[in-house]
């Protein structure tokens, strides 16, 4: 292999490793965001039910 090819392979491996680490850390953030959205949906549903019962 040429020296430039080895450097390119190492750079690609580094980028892949970085992307993997960032992807794994984003899983926790995404899960938390999903829980927040679900809680908001429940709050809106509860409010709508209360308004409907008041009519």
N, C-alpha and C positions, 0 to 999 in steps of 0.2 A: 504494500500500500504506500501511496505517496504520503508525505508528511501533511499536506493540506487535507487529504482525505481523513486521516486520523483525527486531526483537529475538528473537522466537520462532524465526524461521528461522535466525538466527545461532547461537542456543543449540543448536538441533537439529544444525546442522552441526558445532559444537564437540563435542557428545556423540558424533556419528558418527565424527569424527576420533579422538577419544580411544579409543573402542571398537575402531577399526581398529588403532591402535598397540598397545593391550593384547592384541588378538587375535593380532597378528603376533609379539609377544614371547612369547606363551604357546605358540606352535608349538615353539620350542626347548625349553621346559620339558616339554611333552607328549612330544616325541621322546625326551628324556632319560629320562623316566619309563617310556616304552615299552621302552627298552633295558634299564632296571633290571629290569622285570618279566620280560622275556625271559631275562635272565641268571639270575634266581631260578628260573624254570621249568627251565632247563637244569641248574642245581645240584640241584634236587629230583629230576629225572629220573635224573641220574647217581647220586645217593645211592640211589634206589630200585633201580636196576640192580645196584649193589654189594650191597645187602641181598639181592636176589633170587638173585644168584650165590652168596652165602654160605649159603643155605638148602639 
